[in-house]
């Protein structure tokens, strides 16, 4: 099952977040659910990418998930 909605972010860093811009248009329910939780649902304070950027002033790699782990191949393969 897929959804055609593009998620708008509540995270203040979304406009510059390489992860959000790279994966936001993925249509699988797994991607949309993941982005909803970290980027939309008001829990961006749990995002390891956000913490890294505030601590260093630099964006982490686009393949670093908000959990602090790299995007697994199985997830990366989803639309």
N, C-alpha and C positions, 0 to 999 in steps of 0.2 A: 504494500500500500504506500502511495506517495502523496505528497501534498504540493500544490502549486504556489503556495504563499511564500513570499520572501519575508524573512523576519526583519523587523526594525529593531534596533538595539536600544536598550536603556543605559548601557554602559557608556560612561563619558569618554572612553578611549576607542570606541567602535570606529570612529571616522579615520583613525590611523592604525587600527589593529589589522595586521597582515593575516592573522588566522581568520578573523571575521570576514574580511574581504575575499579570502581564498575559498572559504567553505560556505559562506552564507547562501549561495544560490543552489547548493546541493538539495535535491528533492526527496531523498529517502527520509523515512520517518525517523530513522536513527540519527541522522545529521540534524534534522529540524528539532528533534527533541533535545539533543545535546546543546544546540545553540540557544534554544528556549531557556534551558536551565541556567546556563552560565552568562548569556549575553542579554537576556530579556527579563528573566524572572526576579530581578533585583538581588541576585546572589553573586554579582560580579566581585564582591569583596572576597569571595573564595577563589577567584581566578589567579592561578600562579603566574600567568602571563602579565596580568595587571600589576601584581606585586613586583615582578622582575622589572617592569618598565618604571615603576615609581622609585625603585631602589637604584637603578642604573641609569635611567634616562634613555635607554635604548630599547627598541623592539626586539623581542626574541624571534627566532625562526618561525615562519608561518606554519611549519609542521609540528610545533610544540603546542600541545593541547592545553586548555585551561587547567587541566589536572596536573600539569607539569610533566607529562609523559609525551613521547612522540606519537603521532597519529599511526595506529597500527595498520598494516597492509590491508586487512579485511575491511576496515572502516574506510580507508582511502579508496577502495575499489567500488564503494557504493555510489550511486548517482547523487 
